């Protein structure tokens, strides 16, 4: 694993621990979404929480990185990086989702409005469908998604560079797999 990929920035480490604690308490979807929304906003207010390895939009203008994989399949964390003007379609996984925009401007077609940095949304489990994400024409975007289940191999992502669609795998480099519980083991201090 590369030096950058092996390092879990303290704000992200704390966020992962907090989400893990939240799902372990299992107060139900409503509580997870309510508290998780605040936890996501707190993460976005921090500087340098996203490992650089997981923030490049990729050659096609869009990339999704599987940042954290819970060993029990209770939740997963994904970063979406889009170049200026790029778009990405992501199939809904059928579980709850927390979504936050770290930088740039992003249009979520399901809402019809542009999200600005720091914006956080929470959605309960929704039926089948596709969420389309589009970056603004002048700057790229970086968003975090926390899904209420393991999504590797389940959620399909598609990029539309010239109107067509191509299946898009996670963009994690070979030496940067998703973090797991062992990667984030450290003493957390408030």
C-alpha positions as CSV (number, residue, x, y, z in Angstrom):
1,X,0.0,0.0,0.0
2,X,1.3,3.5,-0.9
3,X,2.4,5.8,2.0
4,X,-0.5,8.2,1.2
5,X,-3.1,5.4,1.0
6,X,-1.9,3.8,4.2
7,X,-2.5,7.0,6.1
8,X,-6.0,7.6,7.4
9,X,-6.3,11.4,8.2
10,X,-7.4,11.9,11.8
11,X,-10.8,13.6,10.9
12,X,-11.7,10.7,8.6
13,X,-10.5,8.1,11.2
14,X,-12.8,9.8,13.7
15,X,-15.7,9.9,11.3
16,X,-15.4,6.2,10.5
17,X,-15.3,5.4,14.2
18,X,-18.4,7.6,14.8
19,X,-20.3,6.0,12.0
20,X,-19.3,2.5,13.2
21,X,-20.5,3.3,16.7
22,X,-23.8,4.7,15.3
23,X,-24.6,1.6,13.3
24,X,-23.6,-0.7,16.2
25,X,-26.1,1.1,18.5
26,X,-28.7,0.3,15.8
27,X,-31.2,2.9,16.8
28,X,-32.9,2.5,13.4
29,X,-32.6,4.2,10.1
30,X,-34.1,7.5,11.3
31,X,-31.6,7.9,14.1
32,X,-28.7,6.9,11.8
33,X,-29.7,9.5,9.2
34,X,-30.3,12.3,11.8
35,X,-27.0,11.8,13.7
36,X,-25.1,10.7,10.6
37,X,-26.0,14.0,8.9
38,X,-24.4,15.9,11.7
39,X,-21.3,13.7,11.7
40,X,-20.9,14.2,8.0
41,X,-21.3,18.0,8.3
42,X,-18.6,17.9,11.1
43,X,-16.2,16.0,8.8
44,X,-16.8,18.4,5.9
45,X,-15.9,21.3,8.2
46,X,-12.4,19.8,8.7
47,X,-9.5,20.5,6.5
48,X,-7.5,17.8,4.8
49,X,-9.7,14.9,5.7
50,X,-9.7,13.2,2.3
51,X,-6.6,11.1,1.4
52,X,-5.2,12.5,-1.9
53,X,-5.1,9.0,-3.3
54,X,-8.9,9.1,-3.4
55,X,-9.6,12.5,-4.8
56,X,-8.5,12.5,-8.5
57,X,-11.3,12.5,-11.1
58,X,-9.6,10.0,-13.3
59,X,-8.9,9.9,-17.1
60,X,-12.6,9.9,-18.0
61,X,-13.4,12.9,-15.8
62,X,-15.2,10.9,-13.1
63,X,-14.1,8.4,-10.5
64,X,-15.5,6.7,-7.4
65,X,-13.2,5.4,-4.7
66,X,-14.2,2.8,-2.2
67,X,-12.7,4.5,0.9
68,X,-13.9,2.2,3.8
69,X,-15.3,-1.3,3.8
70,X,-16.9,-2.4,7.1
71,X,-15.9,-6.0,7.8
72,X,-19.5,-6.8,8.8
73,X,-21.1,-5.2,5.7
74,X,-23.0,-2.6,7.7
75,X,-21.8,0.5,5.9
76,X,-19.4,1.6,3.2
77,X,-17.8,5.0,2.5
78,X,-17.2,6.2,-1.1
79,X,-15.7,9.4,-2.5
80,X,-16.9,10.7,-5.9
81,X,-14.4,12.9,-7.8
82,X,-15.6,14.8,-10.9
83,X,-13.7,17.0,-13.3
84,X,-15.4,20.3,-14.4
85,X,-18.5,19.5,-16.5
86,X,-18.2,15.7,-15.9
87,X,-21.3,13.6,-15.1
88,X,-21.7,10.2,-13.4
89,X,-24.8,8.0,-13.0
90,X,-24.9,5.8,-9.9
91,X,-27.5,3.1,-9.4
92,X,-29.2,3.3,-6.0
93,X,-28.1,0.4,-3.7
94,X,-31.5,0.2,-1.9
95,X,-30.1,1.2,1.5
96,X,-29.8,4.5,3.5
97,X,-27.3,7.1,2.3
98,X,-25.5,10.1,3.7
99,X,-24.2,12.5,1.1
100,X,-21.9,15.5,1.6
101,X,-20.2,17.8,-0.8
102,X,-16.6,18.7,0.1
103,X,-15.7,21.0,-2.7
104,X,-17.0,22.4,-6.0
105,X,-20.7,22.5,-7.1
106,X,-22.7,19.4,-7.8
107,X,-26.1,18.9,-9.4
108,X,-28.0,15.9,-8.2
109,X,-30.6,15.3,-10.8
110,X,-33.0,13.7,-8.4
111,X,-33.2,17.0,-6.4
112,X,-32.9,19.4,-9.3
113,X,-30.7,21.8,-7.3
114,X,-27.0,22.5,-7.0
115,X,-25.2,21.5,-3.8
116,X,-22.6,23.8,-2.5
117,X,-19.5,22.8,-0.3
118,X,-20.6,21.7,3.1
119,X,-24.1,20.6,2.0
120,X,-25.2,17.4,3.6
121,X,-28.2,15.3,2.6
122,X,-29.6,12.1,4.2
123,X,-31.9,9.7,2.4
124,X,-33.6,6.6,3.7
125,X,-33.6,3.4,1.7
126,X,-35.1,4.1,-1.7
127,X,-36.3,1.8,-4.5
128,X,-34.4,1.1,-7.7
129,X,-33.3,4.0,-9.7
130,X,-30.3,6.0,-10.7
131,X,-28.8,9.2,-9.1
132,X,-27.1,11.4,-11.7
133,X,-24.3,13.7,-10.5
134,X,-22.9,16.5,-12.5
135,X,-20.1,18.9,-11.7
136,X,-20.2,22.6,-12.5
137,X,-18.7,23.7,-15.8
138,X,-15.9,25.7,-14.1
139,X,-14.7,23.5,-11.3
140,X,-14.6,19.9,-10.3
141,X,-16.4,18.4,-7.4
142,X,-15.6,16.0,-4.5
143,X,-18.4,14.3,-2.6
144,X,-18.6,11.7,0.1
145,X,-21.3,9.0,0.3
146,X,-21.9,6.7,3.3
147,X,-24.1,3.8,2.3
148,X,-26.0,1.6,4.8
149,X,-24.5,-1.6,3.6
150,X,-21.6,-3.0,1.6
151,X,-21.8,-1.8,-1.9
152,X,-18.7,-3.3,-3.6
153,X,-19.9,-5.3,-6.6
154,X,-23.5,-4.3,-5.9
155,X,-23.7,-0.6,-7.0
156,X,-23.1,0.1,-10.6
157,X,-21.6,3.4,-11.7
158,X,-21.7,4.8,-15.2
159,X,-19.9,7.6,-16.8
160,X,-21.2,9.4,-19.9
161,X,-18.2,11.2,-21.5
162,X,-19.8,11.6,-25.0
163,X,-23.4,10.6,-24.3
164,X,-22.7,6.9,-24.1
165,X,-22.5,4.8,-21.0
166,X,-19.7,2.6,-19.8
167,X,-19.6,0.5,-16.6
168,X,-17.2,2.3,-14.2
169,X,-15.4,0.2,-11.6
170,X,-14.0,1.7,-8.4
171,X,-10.9,3.7,-9.2
172,X,-8.8,2.5,-6.2
173,X,-5.2,2.0,-7.3
174,X,-4.0,-1.6,-6.7
175,X,-1.9,-0.4,-3.8
176,X,-4.8,1.5,-2.2
177,X,-7.7,-0.9,-1.3
178,X,-10.5,0.4,0.9
179,X,-9.5,1.0,4.5
180,X,-10.8,-1.5,7.0
181,X,-11.0,-1.7,10.8
182,X,-7.3,-2.6,11.1
183,X,-6.2,0.4,9.0
184,X,-8.0,2.8,11.3
185,X,-6.9,1.3,14.6
186,X,-5.5,4.2,16.7
187,X,-6.3,6.1,19.8
188,X,-8.9,8.8,19.1
189,X,-8.8,11.9,21.2
190,X,-11.4,14.7,21.1
